[in-house]
């Protein structure tokens, strides 16, 4: 234990967090606060790790990479504590976040559930980008997609594919990951007994659409940053994603991509969407790259607008 003058305790106290206990292990701190408001683990000089009532992507960081968020600490003159973390922004977060594990074929899958309203009409899942290139359930695009769906009062599940984060198993080149999506859909169905909405980003869209398109429990599909051309990293054989299964899928479908998406040139993307059965909608956010850097608000508003349209048609 450390006293009230510890720097991290002082910072949290200034932001109004009612601190009950701070436990230290090496140079990291684990906070136990009023769990209805905030619970967070601080990993020294690296990142904030989500716990119940908190999400890592609510934080603003100077070192803001594609699939994660890092926070720098430092000192100014006069020992004034300096940080890029805006804790006041997260304390007002009222939605409940539940940390859990799903029992999948490859073992346990780490997951977070953003709780919905008591009168929720749908439940949703959001799948993350390629895990071998840093993709996890904390990805910024995944987070903002979740927030868009959660704004309707839907409970929204995010999970780490096999081999990512704390999930068991090993990456299976998109084959076993389809089963991971089915595991998530099964869990949502058993937990809420509501119509389901699928959403995925990049790799998560490519594999998740395969699992969700033919599942009668899923009533709408959202593909964000769907790769329309073979994707390859350095010294890697290109990964080719095909979407023939969507030619017969008559569920409402939204495709959202950036106008500068390096994995979805507009002509190829339009050709892909043209091959997909109606109803469908393609939205290209001008100026956005594959990761919607600087355009996440437009992404979120696009999803919210489309979901609102779909709900109005079925109500």
Secondary structure, DSSP 8 states (H G I E B T S, - for coil): ---TTSHHHHHHHHTT--EEEEEEETTEEEEEE-TTT--EEEETTTEEEE-TT--GGGS--SEE-SS-EE--EEE-GGG-EEES--HHHHHT--S-EEEEEEEETTEEEEEEEE---TT-SEEEEEE-S-GGGT--TT-HHHHHHHHHHHTTT-EEEEE--TTSTT--S---TTTHHHHHHHHHHHHHHHHH--EEEEEEETHHHHHHHHHHTT-TTEEEEEEES---S-B--TT---B----GGGGG--SEEEEEEETT-TTS-HHHHHHHHHTS-SSEEEEEETT--TT-TT-HHHHHHHHHHHHHHHHHHH-
